Amino acid sequence: MKSFIFFIIIACTLALAAAFAASNDQLVDFNYLIALDSFKLSSLLIGAFVSGFVVAAVCMSLFMMKLRLSLSKFKRKSKRQVVELERLRAAEIKG
């Protein structure tokens, strides 16, 4: 069910993007560092959206990698503390 809903959302998004591209076919001048060129307005907006999405995905993946490394560090530390606590409990019983 979850994958079906995801498929419907993707299909609706693609349909809206196609409608957007069809209704915005005018040419605009885009001045980037090297030159000036004419692009369709819809192409520029979709390109800006995709590049922003890629930058956000890279930043989020770096943040998630940092969190996963931190979590694994804390798990190792916790495991060592549990082993030490069990050893101390066993030593207390013997003593």
N, C-alpha and C positions, 0 to 999 in steps of 0.2 A: 504494500500500500504506500509506504514511504517513497519508494522509487517511482511509483506511478505519479504521485504528486510532484516530485522533483522533475519528472519528464514533462508534465503539464506546464510547470513554471518556466522551464527552459523553452518549450515550444511557444508560449505566449511572449516571452522576451524576444525570441527571434522574429516572431511576427511583428511585434512593435518596432523592432530595429529595421525590418524591411519596409514597413510603412513610413518610418522616419526617413530612410534613405530615399524613398520614392518622392516624398514631398519636399525635400531639401536638395534639389539638384542644381542650385545656382553656384556659379564660380566665385570664389573669393581669393584675393591676393594674400599670400602668406609669406612674410618676410622672416626668414631664419638667418642664422649667422653668415652663411656662405652666399646665399642668393635670394632672389624673390621669385616665387612661382605661384601659379594659379591651381587651386584644388577645389573639388566640390565641398560644399559646407558640411554635408553629412560625413564625408570621408575624414575631414579634419576633426570633427567632433567625436567620431568613433575612434579615431587614432588617439586623441587625447584621453578618452575614457579607458582604452586598452592600456596605454602607457601608464596611466595613473593606477590602474588595477595591478599591473605588473610590479610597479614600485611598491605599492602597499603589500602585495603578497611577499615580496622579498624581505621587506622590513618585518612583517609578521613572522615569517619563517625564521629569521635571525633571532627574533625575540623568543619564539617558541624553543629554538635550539638552546638558547641561554637558560631558559627555565628548565628544560629537560636535563641539562648538565647539572644545574643546581639541585634538582630533585634527586638525581642519581648520587650526587655527593652526599646529600642528607640521608639517603637510604643506606649507603655504605656506613656512614657514621652511626646511624641508629642500629644497624646490625652489629657493629662492633660493641656498642654500649649494651645491647641485649646479651651478647656472649659474655661480656665482662660481668654483668649483673647475675647471670646464671652461675658463673664461676664463683662469685662472691657468696651467693646463696648456698652453693654446695660446700664451700669452705666453712661457712657458719655452722652448718649442720654437723660437720665432722669435728669442729673445734669445740 
